[in-house]
Amino acid sequence: MAQSDIAIYEKAQLKGVPLQDHYLAVPPKVVIEVDTKADLEDVAVTMNYYHQKTDELLNAGVEKVIWVFTANEKIMEAGKDQHWITSSWNREISVLSTLTESVRFGV
């Protein structure tokens, strides 16, 4: 699985999973990516990179991918077999249904 900026696991997912130096053998529940770390120098269409990486994560078993786009202050939320939603980053989003609080990016 590709490297992620933030990977969120439920504790039960990790029971019995051997720790490794870089990657775990199970996919996280949620991945949060921030565009500022993406190396897009050799990418012709920037959004293709974000869409491709999102598809790869979802196909690997990640339940939800959240992108934070800093330049235009947008958030993209994607889930397997769900509509992808892009919105302003000043609204609250639900990271996990088991969390009691939502997250707000920006000010």
N, C-alpha and C positions, 0 to 999 in steps of 0.2 A: 504494500500500500504506500502511496505517496506520503511524503512528509507533510505534517500539518502544523499550523501555528498554535492552535489550541485544540486538544482532543479531550472529550468528556466521556468518561466511562462510569457505569453504575458499578458499585463495589462488587455486587454479585457476579458480574461478568468476568472479573479478574480472579475469582477463586480457582486455584489450581493452575492458572496460566503461568508458565515460567517467564521470569523477567529476562529481557534481552537488552543489549546495549542500545539499540535504536528503535525497533518496532516490536509491538506485541503481536501475538498470533491471532488475536480477535480484533474486529473493527470496533472503534468507539461508537457510542450512541449518537454523538453530535460532534461535528467539526466546525470550528470557527476560523475563518481565514481572513487575513487583512492584506489588502492588495499591495501595500508598500513593500512587502518582501518578495514579491513575484519578479522574476527575471524575465522580462518581456522583450528584450533586445532583438531576439531572432524570430519573434512572432509577428506575422503579417497583420492579423486581425486580433486585437487585444481581447475582445469578448470571447473569441473562440477558445483561448486559453482557460478562462474562467469556466466556461461551459464544459469543456472537455475534462478539466480536473473535477468539477462537480459530478459529472456522469461517472467518472472512475471511482470516486468515493462512494457514491450511492450504489453502484454495481458491486462494490466490495463489501457492502453490508452496513454502511453508515446510514442511520435513519434520517438525519437532518444535517444539511450543510448551510452555514450562514456565512456570507461574504460581507465584509465591511469595506466599502469603496470610499477612501478618504478624500479624493480630489473633488468628487461631486456630492459627498455626504449622503450616500445611499447604502441601503442594506438589501441583499438578495437572500431570500430563504428558499431552500429547495429540499424536497422530500421525494423518496421513491414513489413513482406513480401518483404524484400530486402536482398541482400547478405550482410553478416557480413564481414567487412574488418579489418584486423589486419596489422598494418604497423609500421615503425619506428616513434618515437615521434618527430623527428626533421622536419617533413613535416607539412605544414599548413592544417588544417581541417576546414570545415564549421560547425559551431555549429547550427545556424539557417539560413534559406535562407533569412530571413529579415534583418540579420546583414550585414553591409557593410564591416566589417573586419573579417578575419578568426583568428583562435587561433593557436599558436605554443607552444608546450610543450618542455621542455628541454632547452638546450642552443643553 
